[in-house]
Every structure is written in structure tokens, then in C-alpha cells.
Amino acid sequence: MATAPKTAAGDKVVKSSRIDLASNTKTKVIGILNERLADGIDLSLVTKQAHWNLKGPGFIGIHLMLDGFRDELDVHVDTVAERIAQLGGIALGTTQTTAQTTSLKAYPTEIVSVQDHLAALVEHYADAGNKVRESIDACDEAGDADTADLLTAYSRMLDKSLWFIQSNIG
């Protein structure tokens, strides 16, 4: 798993937050959430990369399905970023911090076939989902059940999307 860049704002409580959690819990959770934020932004961009460039049998159905996944990802990415701010942290969502922090492997930009994109997306959605599940446990162990719950909803969406993608592989 990639480590978030160490910045004054990336993993520390920098703003006042009246949420009743220990400062060290907030710091730990902010770091975890910034890692998931980078992965979510990356996965959102990867989903659009496939959406724009796939060609072949089943194109329109997959094209439209991926648009829906992107919309759902954007909702969860926004929720993760807002939770960082609620805890008094700074959400690191620029392209520069995302490129440095994402734990997902680089997406192959030279592929075009629907099946090649689906195979690549399976790998990316599964990896992102596994990391979100690890983060649920870490947030729960840190004492932040609300963030664990937020990530549980995100995990369910990733698992459902993965199931849809896998169901389209011939």
C-alpha cells in the first residue's frame, strides 16, 4: 500500500473539529482517508479512461455502465473528502497528490477492446475494494465507527460494481 505524502496537512488535524474523537484517532483516520481518497480519484479517472476508449462487442452497454460507476464513485470520493474535513484535516485531492499517493497500479492506456478494459477494471476495482475493507478495520480499531461505516457503504458499491464488470467478461 502506498504511503500518503507526509505534509503538514496530509495526515494531521490542522483545523478545529468538535467531533468527540481523540486527536491521535483523528490523525490516523485522516491519513487513511487521504490514501483512500487518492485511490478513489484514480479509480474514477481509470473508469473514464475505459469509458472513452473501449471498442467492440457490447460497447454501448459497457460504456453506459461505466458512466454510472463514475457517478457513484464521485459520490463516495466526495464523502471521503468531506469526512477528512469534518475531522479537521485537509483533503488531498489534486492530480499531483493523487499521482503520488494512489496505491493502484497504472492503468494500461494502450488497450481498446471491451474485454481488455473489463479485465483491467476487474483488477483495479478489486484492489480498491480490498484496500477499503482494510481501512474499515483500521478505522474501527482506531475508534472511529462512523468512518468505518462510511467506508462500508463505499465497499458495498465497489463490490457491486466489480460484480457487474466480472459478469460482462466473456
Secondary structure, DSSP 8 states (H G I E B T S, - for coil): -------TTTSS--S---S-S-HHHHHHHHHHHHHHHHHHHHHHHHHHHHHHH-BSTTHHHHHHHHHHHHHHHHHHHHHHHHHHHHTT-----SHHHHHHH--S----TT--BHHHHHHHHHHHHHHHHHHHHHHHHHHHHHT-HHHHHHHHHHHHHHHHHHHHHHHT--
